[in-house]
Amino acid sequence: MAVGVAAAVRIRYYALELALGDIMLLSSDGLHGVVAKETIEAILASPVTTMDEKCSNLVAAAHANGSPDNVTVVLIRIKP
């Protein structure tokens, strides 16, 4: 596991207000910058896929675009 290449790691954190039904995407640089934002949004908005399928589709999109690194995707849905 690698967090950074320097001895000191700078941690950034954000407070977000999420609504019921929102999906939070956490990903590695294998997805970020490799797959267009519009493609990611379309995959996440697809009503006919499960959360597992959405993850698989995001990873597949990254591989299809020639991701130069490992692809890690975590999705969190805010349920009612």
Secondary structure as UniProt FT lines:
FT   TURN            20..21
FT   STRAND          23..27
FT   TURN            29..34
FT   HELIX           37..45
FT   TURN            47..48
FT   HELIX           51..64
FT   TURN            65..66
FT   STRAND          73..77
//
